[in-house]
Amino acid sequence: MEGEGEVLYSVVSWDPGLLHSLGQMRPAGPLYNIDCSAKSVLRLHLPHCVIFSEEDKDGLAVAHFTGGNIEIIQPLKVTETHVIIDIRELSRFGLIWIKTILGFPIDGQVLLFLRPVTVEQEQKILNVHLLPGNVPVTEVQRLHHNKSYIETTSKCRLFTDREYSLCCQPEDCEVQPMREMFQLDNFGPNYHPTFEVFLDVNIKEVRLAVLDKTEDGKEVWPRRRIPLTAPSKGVEPPAHRRIPETEFVNTHGDKLIQRVSSVMAIADSLKSKNIITPEMWSKIHVAETRQEKMRLLLNALESKGDNAKIEFCRLLKKNESDLVNELGPHL
């Protein structure tokens, strides 16, 4: 950075329009919307998950989306963990593949989510996600907020375009599908489970392993003990609590950008409560369209936490009650 400034960023969706604009290129990481009120950011370090050979390091570039256009930025440097680029302005940036490389290794991760169990159920269902290592865990948690995240050692090495299977003990559990191809394309907006494990509702612990079917069942995520007792509500970590206001903003962000008309009234109140900075307020104020004003405001809220979104929703209900009642009648 050149001088001081407040940097705001959020992970946004690779929507179909953006993917279409890439042509034959494809995403290699999450899409970040980055902003800084002081315009002091001159260089970005974007995390990648690829385990490179020297001849493959030119396979990555960065797509910069701004004003309806796309700019392909060549890296200044590619390290073992990050792609480094120089920048002139901020908006949306995402890693992309600019050439086809088949069957290469990546740093992956295995994430586990236990679905809620109702009184009527006789089975527990455990979702198992195989994901690239540069997918933020918090993003997957956000989309699966109604499930219990089971924290465990998650790192593993995966190969793209290979088939993997899940081994589970006790053996009377059911795993579906039996095998699944891993591809480097799961960067949102949806993070669907790779495998589902169906277990007797009384089982308190399982042992899981991920196997590479191409290498005769070699364990790439060695067998682990997985406790299935979800934390009680009284001790549930803050990151797992369901906060209606946060869910409302996260779920309806795109609609809010298009439909909220009282952006400046809300921004005025948030500035008076020191929830957004005067610099950010000024940036929102000079934005040309109300959609861009709202986009900037939502980006600012991302770095301020749940309390900021709670206050935003309170102001939104006050200024645009009909919209809130339509989108979130139970808010």
Beta strands, then each sheet from edge to edge (+ up, - down):
strand 1: 7-12
strand 2: 26-36
strand 3: 43-47
strand 4: 60-66
strand 5: 69-73
strand 6: 77-78
strand 7: 82-86
strand 8: 92-97
strand 9: 105-114
strand 10: 123-132
strand 11: 148-150
strand 12: 155-159
strand 13: 162-169
strand 14: 174-176
strand 15: 180-182
strand 16: 195-200
strand 17: 205-212
strand 18: 218-227
sheet 1: 1+ 2- 8+ 4- 5+
sheet 2: 3+ 7- 6+
sheet 3: 11+ 9- 10+ 16- 14+
sheet 4: 11+ 9- 12+
sheet 5: 15+ 13- 17+ 18-
end
